[in-house]
Amino acid sequence: MSDNEPTLLRKLFSQPLEAYIAVVATLGIISSLVLRYAFDAPTQTYEIPLLVTVILGGAPLVFELLIKVFKRQFGSDLLAGISIVTAVLLDQYLAGAFVVLMLSGGETLEGYAVGRASSALNALAKRMPTVAHRKSTDGAVNDVQLANVRIDDTIVIYPHEICPVDGVVLEGRGVMDESYLTGEPFEMSKTPGSDVISGAVNGESALTITATKLTEDSRYAKIMQVMRESEQSRPEMRRLGDQLGAWYTPLAVGIALAAWGFSGDPVRFLATLVIATPCPLLIAIPTAIIGAVSVAARRAIVIRDPSALEQLDNCRTIILDKTGTMTFGRPKLTDEMYAEPAQRARILAYAASVEQYSKHPLAAPIRDAIDMARLPMMDVAEVHERPGEGMRGIVDGHKVEITGRSILQSQGRLQGLPLPPTGTGLECIILIDDKYAATYRFHDAPREGSRSFIEHLGEKHKYDKVMIVSGDRESEVRYLADQVGITNIHAETSPEEKVAIVKEETAKQKTLFIGDGINDAPAMTSATIGIAFGATSDVTAEAAQIVVMESSLRRVDELFHIGARLRKIALQSAYGGMALSIIGMFFAAFGYLPPVAGAIGQEIIDLFAVLNALRMAFTPKELTDY
């Protein structure tokens, strides 16, 4: 056996049941036709493959439909189930086999379009460490299961590891990336006494912490709990085919019963149902979906749940996360205020020269500013950077200190400094020889085209409400909202608060949530449709029905157009096919169309419906309108 055979076998046996039924139905019909017309076999012989098809293929399908009926789920496939049972009762096996093929083929196409998605909860669980490094009183470090960690245990977190529990730093200094949990784009400095959050990624320095919460009460566990509750209560969207089938199915059954009642011939009942079988819903719509999924994939958009793509055009409220979605997640120096404006070049050169030795997120935009000003770096001596105390160095014989307002206040040095009033965004303060020199402010810049994207949502895509729901500081969120033209904001929200807001909006009308962090995952599952923006978080991607791999708002707009075009083409195929089927129903009801001819007629209708649906795979070069 070759190395590939086990993989091939696994793929073979992992296919859905409907795929095997479709194969059985195809082989059964072909075998029967060959026996009848090529070998002139008697009726009892050429009907054997059809009987096998109807029994082996039809029984599982009918059983599934019965379960749906008991659950009061009356979908567009109910007519097909009635047709199969009626065909068996009336010994019309060829017609029954055609219906089995149509039903199983449609479900196979839909299964192919949907694919198999893994659980968001599994992605969350896999990211979390399973053990913690517990330090005993004698200094020994042993690995223990997270469930065995108790409050006040001493835990060691090695460089680049994920923090297993909430706690407080005892020893060590460094930074932790909390963006997965808080939505903030900046790493947080950690020093003895600092709080640490489970799920945060440690930097390059080992930290020793004391656990302040049990694992099940930690921040990360709470997010998992909210995620689980949100996933279980996620609104179930009715498929487009089921929505149309809700009125089409009783209409077809009514016509079929009337035909039987007036003629007294049960075969007319079967013939009417066979031509009425809603194959444009069962086959044409999945075909259009496959085309839409393919078009989206070519634009770096992964459709994990095609039902979301069907309903995308019906959403009327769009809820946006800020960091990484509306912004790049990289702060930029936007405001420079100097005690002596004429000294700008010297102060900027001093600050950038010191910051070239810092890994703080605000150091990079200062270095970018000196590059834009085309100023040279200067030699620096005695560089010191202690987390929570700022950056210090000696430049050209002068003591340069880059610090923050809160640090100065905690050190009792704020009084007497002529600082400007507190503003929006993040800031750092430059002191030269202990005298105030400058204040720099930083903002996270909005993505290109953000304002025009927001402005066109109402007119072009019928959105009634546009909101920002973010875990960032209100000043940062307000600053961005003013730039892009959004007035409805919710700032400094926890994952739990995000879920509550999204649920409240979803109860009013269908919502679309776009985010990119783990803190967005629970809210995503609470919205009607969740879109993961960018490929930075496996957890968010698993929680979303749609993943826009390329961090571009233009791709989101293309997705809107793909969804609108899919709905238009799918409705064309569905309504056109059903209209032709209704005409065929009347021919069958008056006895002009026997069951097998009805099945063949339905296949012809399918052909036209599917050919129209295939147009979805061909799209214009441009799919944006802003």
Secondary structure as UniProt FT lines:
FT   HELIX           4..13
FT   HELIX           17..33
FT   HELIX           34..38
FT   HELIX           43..52
FT   HELIX           53..58
FT   HELIX           59..70
FT   TURN            71..72
FT   TURN            76..77
FT   HELIX           78..89
FT   TURN            90..91
FT   HELIX           93..114
FT   HELIX           120..127
FT   STRAND          131..135
FT   TURN            137..138
FT   STRAND          141..145
FT   HELIX           146..148
FT   TURN            151..152
FT   STRAND          154..157
FT   TURN            159..160
FT   STRAND          167..171
FT   STRAND          174..177
FT   HELIX           179..182
FT   STRAND          188..190
FT   TURN            192..193
FT   STRAND          195..196
FT   TURN            198..199
FT   STRAND          201..202
FT   STRAND          207..211
FT   HELIX           215..217
FT   HELIX           219..232
FT   HELIX           240..263
FT   HELIX           266..276
FT   HELIX           280..284
FT   HELIX           285..298
FT   TURN            299..300
FT   STRAND          301..303
FT   HELIX           306..311
FT   HELIX           312..314
FT   STRAND          317..320
FT   HELIX           322..326
FT   STRAND          327..338
FT   HELIX           341..343
FT   HELIX           344..355
FT   TURN            356..357
FT   TURN            361..362
FT   HELIX           363..372
FT   TURN            373..374
FT   STRAND          380..386
FT   TURN            387..389
FT   STRAND          390..395
FT   TURN            396..397
FT   STRAND          398..403
FT   HELIX           405..410
FT   TURN            411..412
FT   TURN            415..416
FT   STRAND          426..432
FT   TURN            433..434
FT   STRAND          435..446
FT   TURN            448..449
FT   HELIX           450..461
FT   STRAND          465..469
FT   HELIX           474..484
FT   STRAND          488..490
FT   HELIX           495..508
FT   STRAND          511..515
FT   HELIX           518..520
FT   HELIX           521..526
FT   STRAND          529..533
FT   HELIX           538..543
FT   STRAND          546..548
FT   HELIX           553..589
FT   TURN            590..591
FT   HELIX           595..613
FT   HELIX           614..617
//
